[in-house]
Amino acid sequence: MDVYFPNETEGWIAAVNSILHTQDGGFTWTVAYTTSSSVLSIFFLDQFYGWAGGSYGEIWKTTNGGITWISTGSQTKYSWIFDI
């Protein structure tokens, strides 16, 4: 749904039911986090702080470079976050 590359090797994908991560410029991808809803947007402020937004108004955040993600839970069934 969305792709964010803070540099030429590290990247993130907001996908259906997951957040994907690469450390080799996109040659290989791993699942960094699995969700129960679609992830529609993703953005990192720096190497540690990132946010993702998705269906039903759900927002996920990381403060440790994507090692762990915290969900806010669904906010409403009518809100979808397409850009964050």
N, C-alpha and C positions, 0 to 999 in steps of 0.2 A: 504494500500500500504506500510505503514511504521509505526512502533511503537517505541515510546521513553518513557522510564520510568527513570526520574532522581533520584527517590527513590522508596521505596516499596509501597507507597500509591498513588502518583501522576503519571499520565501517559497521553500520547498524541497519537492519531492515525491520520495519514495522510490518508484520504479516498477520495472516488469519491465525488466531489463537497462539501467537508466539512473537518473541523478539529474537532476531537472529544476529549473530556477531561474526565478524571476520577480522583477522589480524595479519592477513597476507594479501591485501588488496582485492579481495573478493574471489580468490581462487577456491577457497574452502570456507564453508559457513557452519557454525554450530548454533544450536538452540541455547540462548542465554536465559530465556524465561518462557514458561508456558502459561497461557492465560485461558480463561473460560469465554472470552469474547474477542472480537477482532481488534487488533492494534492498527490504528489508521495513520498515526503521525509519531515522529520521534525527533528529539533534538538534545544535544549535549552542550552545556555551557562551557565546560572544560573537560579535562580527562576524568573527573570524578562525578560531577553533577549532571544528571540527565533526566528527561521526562518523556513519557510517551502518553498519547491520548487515544481513546478508542470509542467503540460503540457503547451506547447507554451512558455516556458521560464519564466513563471510567478513566482515571489517570493513574499512571504508575510512575514512581520516581526511584532513582538510585543515587546514592551519595558515595559509592565506592567503585565507580567505573563499570557498573553493570554486573558486579559479582552477585549482588542481591538486589531485588526490586520489591518495592512496597506498593500495594494497591490501595486506592482510596475507596474502592468498591463502586458499584454502579450508582450513579447519582439520579438518573431519570431514564425512562425507556424512550424518551423523545429527543434526547441530546446525543449528538455524535460529534466527536472532536476530530476534525480533519486537518487541523494545523495547530502546532504547539510551539 
